[in-house]
C-alpha cells in the first residue's frame, strides 16, 4: 500500500473509477503532433525514471506530500513531435474526465506517475497512470490517464466547465496537511513548498 493509502488520502472520482487491464492499457497521444502514438505502460516505464518529492493540493481543502515515481513531462515530451501551433494539452481519463492546460504551464516538475515511493499507485489514486501538476490544484492532475490531445486552443475540462478556474492556480489559504493531520497556511500562490 502506498503512502496515499496508508494516510487515507481522500479519494475523488468525478466520473467513477474505470476498470482498466494493464495488458491492454494504452496512453494515446494525438492532435497537433507529427504522428499519433499509443504507449503501453511498459513503454512508459522504460522512459527515464524520476522520483519527485512534491505535494498534491486539492481545492477541497487538503494537501499530501509524497515521493512520486514516474516520468517527468520534459522527458516524456522527447517522444513527441509537436506541430506548429500546438499551445494546449487536454488530458482525458479512461473514464472521460478531462482537463486542459497551456503548454507553458507544463514545467519540469510535472510528471506522469505510476508509483509512489516505490509502491504501485492504487486504482483509487489513478493507477495505472496519472498526471501530477504540483503547482496547480489537484483537479488539473488527471487520474487514469488515457489520452493527451495537443491543440491550438483551450478545451476546458470537467470541473472548469462547472465553474472552477481554468488556470487551476493554487491560492493562499488554509489546507489540511494529510501527512501531519494539522491545518497549515498556504502563504503564497502556486506550488506548496513551505511544509
C-alpha positions, 0 to 999 in steps of 0.5 A: 500500500502506498503512502496515499493509502496508508494516510487515507488520502481522500479519494475523488472520482468525478466520473467513477473509477474505470476498470482498466487491464494493464495488458491492454492499457494504452496512453494515446497521444494525438492532435497537433503532433507529427504522428499519433502514438499509443504507449503501453505502460511498459513503454512508459516505464522504460522512459527515464525514471524520476522520483519527485518529492512534491505535494498534491493540493486539492481545492477541497481543502487538503494537501499530501506530500509524497515521493512520486515515481514516474516520468517527468513531462520534459522527458516524456515530451522527447517522444513527441513531435509537436506541430506548429501551433500546438499551445494546449494539452487536454488530458482525458481519463479512461473514464472521460474526465478531462482537463486542459492546460497551456503548454507553458504551464507544463514545467519540469516538475510535472510528471506522469506517475505510476508509483509512489515511493516505490509502491504501485499507485492504487486504482483509487489514486489513478493507477495505472497512470496519472498526471501530477501538476504540483503547482496547480490544484489537484483537479488539473492532475488527471487520474487514469490517464488515457489520452493527451490531445495537443491543440491550438486552443483551450478545451476546458475540462470537467470541473472548469466547465462547472465553474472552477478556474481554468488556470487551476492556480493554487491560492493562499489559504488554509489546507489540511496537511494529510501527512501531519493531520494539522491545518497549515497556511498556504502563504503564497500562490502556486506550488506548496513548498513551505511544509 
